[in-house]
Amino acid sequence: MIKAAVITISDKGSRGEREDKSGAVIKEKLSHIKAQVVAYDIVPDERDVIAKKLKSFADKANLILTTGGTGVSPRDVTPEATRDVIEKELPGFSEVMRLESFKVTPRAIGSRAVAGIYKDTLIINLPGSPKGVSECLETVLSAIPHTLDLIKGDVVDCGKDIK
């Protein structure tokens, strides 16, 4: 079973000044892979707060999806916080999301999202906009269950069943 956690990174959202539409999109998309959302929070754009929340949620979930803080503004520190936590980086997730997003908007080239593994948890950074979350998550969603199986050590023939 996929136990998922969603973390929205937003100064305004953490103060209750903005509705979290991106987190809602993530929760809806996770139903497509029958993932159960077991934890959710909105935190400010603070590197240490984000890292602490990632570690905390890794005790509850084997998949953590973040939204927000992946751009180039001074307050965007989600990738740095994620790198502070992960033990193995999985650049393919981020590369595919940027490539597919670039087909929709040239602004995607400014994304600094990362993905990686902490303990037995897959962490993926997503953009902050609902549209960006939807597009990016759709590009990687089908790879998540297999990746989680591999993280758990459920090694299978990786070339089998690929169309």
Residue pairs with C-beta under 8 A, 6 or more apart in sequence:
1 34
1 36
2 30
2 33
2 34
2 35
2 36
2 62
2 63
2 144
2 145
2 148
3 35
3 36
3 38
3 60
3 61
3 62
3 63
4 30
4 35
4 36
4 37
4 38
4 61
4 62
4 63
4 64
4 65
5 37
5 38
5 39
5 40
5 57
5 60
5 61
5 63
5 64
5 65
6 23
6 26
6 27
6 37
6 39
6 40
6 41
6 64
6 65
6 66
6 67
7 40
7 41
7 42
7 43
7 50
7 53
7 54
7 57
7 64
7 65
7 66
7 67
8 20
8 22
8 23
8 41
8 42
8 43
8 66
8 67
8 68
9 42
9 43
9 44
9 45
9 50
9 66
9 67
9 68
9 69
9 78
9 128
10 18
10 20
10 42
10 44
10 45
10 68
10 69
10 128
11 44
11 45
11 75
12 18
13 19
13 20
13 42
13 68
14 42
14 43
14 44
15 44
20 42
21 130
22 67
22 68
22 126
22 127
22 128
22 129
22 130
22 132
22 133
23 40
23 42
23 67
24 130
25 130
25 133
25 134
25 137
26 65
26 67
26 126
26 133
26 137
27 37
27 40
29 133
29 134
29 137
29 138
29 141
30 37
30 65
32 141
33 141
33 142
33 144
33 145
35 63
35 144
38 60
38 61
39 57
39 60
39 61
41 53
41 57
43 49
43 50
43 53
45 68
45 69
45 75
45 76
45 77
45 78
46 77
47 77
47 80
47 81
47 84
48 81
50 66
50 69
50 77
50 78
50 81
50 82
51 81
51 82
51 84
51 85
54 64
54 66
54 81
54 82
54 85
54 118
54 123
55 85
55 118
57 64
57 121
58 64
58 85
58 118
58 119
58 121
58 123
61 121
62 120
62 121
62 122
62 148
62 151
62 152
63 121
63 122
63 124
63 144
63 148
64 121
64 122
64 123
64 124
65 123
65 124
65 126
65 137
66 78
66 82
66 123
66 124
66 125
66 126
67 126
67 127
67 128
67 133
68 78
68 127
68 128
69 75
69 76
69 77
69 78
69 79
69 81
69 125
69 128
70 76
70 78
70 79
70 111
70 112
70 113
70 125
70 126
70 127
70 128
71 110
71 111
71 112
71 127
71 128
72 110
72 112
76 112
78 113
78 125
79 112
79 113
79 114
79 125
82 114
82 116
82 123
82 125
83 89
83 114
83 116
85 116
85 118
85 123
86 114
86 116
86 117
86 118
86 123
87 116
87 117
87 118
87 119
88 116
88 117
89 114
89 115
89 116
90 115
90 116
90 117
90 122
90 147
91 114
91 115
92 115
93 115
93 124
93 140
93 143
94 111
94 113
94 114
94 115
94 125
96 139
96 140
97 111
97 113
97 126
97 136
97 139
97 140
98 108
98 109
98 111
98 113
100 135
100 136
100 139
101 108
101 111
101 127
101 132
101 135
101 136
101 139
102 108
102 109
104 135
108 132
111 127
113 124
113 125
113 126
113 127
113 136
114 125
115 122
115 123
115 124
115 125
116 122
116 123
117 123
117 151
120 151
120 152
121 151
122 144
122 147
122 148
122 151
124 140
124 144
126 132
126 133
126 136
126 137
127 133
127 136
146 158
149 156
150 158
